[in-house]
Amino acid sequence: MPQRNRPVPVDQRRAWEIHHDAHAPLSLYGWRLLAEGDSWMSIGALNGRSSNLLNPLRLHPSTVVVNCAYPGDTMVRMARMVDDPHFVRLLCEPGHASFFEGILLSAGGNDLIDAAQIPPVLHGAPVRPEDRLLLTQAEASMVNPGDPSPARHLSRAGWDKLATYLHAALLEIVRLKDLGPSRESPLMLHTYAEPVVRRAGVMPFAPDAWLYRAMLVYDIRDQAVRQGLVHELFSRLRSLLMSFDQDSGHPQAVPKVHVFDASQVALRPADPDASGRSGDWLNEIHPTHGGYARIARQLGPWVMDIMHRYPGGRAYRVPATPPAG
């Protein structure tokens, strides 16, 4: 029967120990997964140790997840060794890289949210529409005249630029993977559940939340318009990430990349007037432990199915002396 995996957060000391089979010898485990990403996978950071997608994930017994995820991380930063040295070191650096049967990646959501928060004027200088995701009221009326939909506030050029960056960043991560011992292993991503725009951030880091603050900057006050715009953005992100799946038939599909559609998992939406935990959401953009558990119940079987398509995953054996704990 599938059991909860053992997530191991990684830091500089831990990365060294893993490679040298010291305190966390990977050879003791049947499946070894390397995880990287944003706060949906990070452990012991902004949302507490229990609120992430990895802890409730049930996989084969004796599975370890070496976790490099950190809240706020973006796919673009993950692809740059200078910004994410532990992940890249474990993935492909000679003398440090280890073999992992699978790579778990939570990416794209923070890139979208960061881009949505870029203001029309920064440090006194105007920001070109192609360098941000949203349009001011005046720009929306000029660029999309007669369009009554919330999507009129979307910068199409800005979206195209973000989509191009995300595809290029994923290709770079795959290139790095292919340089190391895990070159034949699958890379597994997920889409995101759609959040509700509301003033529910993380004190004291972002008390006004992320999308809510962006809407204020662009003077988008109507909640229906706000939510319609967020629906447009997350639908576009979902379609983009799904297009990377090797089986999508899309020209942007990448070999050995698989995408789980978390947007199809029914989470209870938050009350737009709630400033704290509501529905299956801890704050504006992060699910509660229960919300993550709902996603993990479907993600776990999906991960095991993908793993069994690959020689490394099919070679799983319960070790003679399983790790304790």
VENQUIQUI-V736581 format. One record per backbone hydrogen bond with DSSP energy under -1.0 kcal/mol. CO is the residue of the C=O (numbers start at 1). NH is the residue of the N-H. E is the energy in kcal/mol with one decimal. If there is no record, write none. Layout:
co = [CO CO]
nh = [NH NH]
e = [E E]
This chain:
co = [3 6 8 11 12 13 14 15 16 17 18 25 26 31 32 32 33 34 35 36 37 38 38 40 45 50 54 57 59 62 62 63 64 65 66 67 70 74 75 77 80 80 84 85 86 87 88 90 93 93 102 103 104 106 108 109 110 111 112 113 115 115 120 122 125 128 129 133 136 137 138 139 140 144 149 150 151 153 155 156 157 158 159 160 161 162 163 164 165 166 167 168 169 170 171 172 173 174 176 177 180 182 186 187 188 189 198 200 202 206 207 210 211 212 213 214 215 216 222 223 224 225 226 227 228 229 230 231 232 233 234 235 236 237 238 239 241 242 244 245 250 254 256 257 258 260 260 261 262 268 271 278 280 281 286 286 288 289 290 291 292 293 295 295 296 298 299 300 301 302 303 304 306 307 310 311 313]
nh = [59 65 67 15 16 17 18 19 20 22 21 28 29 64 101 102 66 104 68 106 70 41 42 53 48 52 57 5 3 30 31 6 33 8 35 10 73 78 79 80 83 84 88 89 90 91 92 98 96 97 34 188 36 38 112 113 114 115 116 117 118 133 127 125 122 131 132 155 140 141 142 143 144 147 152 153 154 135 159 160 161 162 163 164 165 166 167 168 169 170 171 172 173 174 175 176 177 178 179 180 183 185 103 258 105 260 200 284 206 209 201 214 215 216 217 218 220 219 226 227 228 229 230 231 232 233 234 235 236 237 238 239 240 241 242 243 244 245 254 248 253 257 187 246 189 191 262 264 265 280 274 281 288 278 282 283 292 293 294 295 296 297 298 299 300 302 303 304 305 306 307 308 309 310 314 315 316]
e = [-3.1 -2.1 -3.1 -3.0 -1.6 -2.2 -2.7 -1.8 -1.8 -2.5 -1.4 -1.6 -2.0 -2.4 -1.7 -1.1 -3.0 -2.7 -3.1 -2.3 -2.4 -2.0 -1.0 -3.5 -1.1 -1.0 -1.3 -1.7 -3.4 -1.9 -1.7 -2.2 -2.8 -3.6 -2.9 -2.5 -1.9 -2.2 -1.4 -1.4 -1.1 -1.6 -1.9 -2.7 -2.4 -1.8 -2.8 -1.9 -2.3 -2.7 -2.1 -3.4 -2.3 -1.2 -2.0 -2.4 -3.0 -2.1 -2.1 -1.2 -1.1 -1.2 -3.1 -1.9 -3.0 -2.4 -1.4 -3.2 -2.9 -2.0 -1.7 -3.5 -2.1 -1.8 -1.9 -1.9 -1.9 -2.3 -2.6 -2.6 -2.0 -2.2 -3.0 -2.1 -2.2 -2.6 -2.1 -2.2 -2.7 -2.4 -2.3 -1.8 -2.2 -2.6 -2.2 -2.3 -2.5 -2.4 -1.1 -1.5 -1.2 -1.9 -2.4 -2.5 -3.2 -2.6 -1.9 -3.1 -3.4 -2.0 -1.1 -1.7 -2.4 -1.7 -2.1 -1.6 -3.0 -1.5 -2.7 -2.9 -2.2 -2.3 -2.3 -2.5 -1.9 -2.4 -2.9 -2.0 -2.1 -2.3 -2.4 -2.5 -2.4 -2.8 -2.8 -1.5 -1.2 -1.1 -2.5 -2.2 -2.0 -1.7 -3.0 -3.0 -2.9 -2.3 -1.5 -1.4 -1.6 -2.7 -2.1 -2.2 -1.9 -2.8 -2.5 -1.5 -2.8 -2.4 -1.9 -1.7 -3.1 -2.0 -1.1 -2.4 -2.7 -1.3 -2.9 -2.3 -2.2 -2.4 -2.9 -2.0 -1.6 -1.7 -2.6 -1.4 -1.3]
